[in-house]
Amino acid sequence: MNAKIKCQICGKEHEGETLVDECPNCHWINDYVEKEENYSEANHLTMGNAKKNFKMGLDIWGEPLK
């Protein structure tokens, strides 16, 4: 069952399931990483790095947002 998920990186809400569906805006998968310095296995980078990239107008891996 899909539920509303608020992205930890960009703050947008989307429907989906945690650990499965990525944010359609920035591509982050909510895997319950809570500290910015902790490595996210699902996303293959830290939440802090993903947030830095997003603040620069990029997706979590540093590619231009589409």
C-alpha positions in Angstrom: 0.0 0.0 0.0 1.4 3.4 -1.0 1.5 6.2 1.5 2.7 9.8 1.4 6.4 10.1 1.9 8.2 13.4 2.6 11.6 13.4 1.0 14.4 13.9 3.5 16.5 15.8 0.9 14.2 18.1 -1.0 11.1 18.1 1.2 8.6 17.2 -1.5 5.9 14.7 -0.8 5.2 11.8 -3.1 3.3 8.6 -3.0 5.3 5.4 -2.6 6.9 3.0 -0.2 10.0 3.6 1.9 13.1 1.5 0.8 11.5 1.0 -2.6 10.3 4.2 -4.3 12.7 7.1 -5.0 11.7 10.7 -4.8 10.6 11.8 -8.3 12.2 15.2 -7.7 15.7 14.5 -6.4 15.9 10.6 -6.6 16.5 10.0 -2.8 15.2 6.7 -1.5 14.0 7.1 2.1 16.0 4.4 4.0 15.6 5.9 7.5 19.1 7.4 7.6 18.8 10.1 10.3 22.2 11.7 10.6 23.7 13.6 7.7 27.1 12.0 8.1 25.8 8.4 8.0 26.2 6.5 4.7 23.0 5.5 3.0 23.2 2.0 1.5 20.1 2.5 -0.6 21.5 5.7 -2.1 25.2 5.0 -2.1 26.2 8.3 -0.4 25.6 10.3 2.8 22.5 12.3 3.4 24.7 15.4 3.9 26.3 15.0 0.4 22.9 14.5 -1.2 21.6 17.7 0.5 24.6 19.7 -0.6 24.1 18.5 -4.2 20.4 19.4 -4.1 21.1 22.8 -2.7 23.3 23.5 -5.7 20.4 22.6 -8.0 21.5 19.0 -8.7 20.1 15.6 -8.0 21.5 13.6 -5.1 24.5 12.3 -7.3 25.4 15.7 -8.6 23.6 15.5 -12.0 21.4 18.3 -13.3 17.7 18.0 -12.2 15.4 17.2 -15.0 
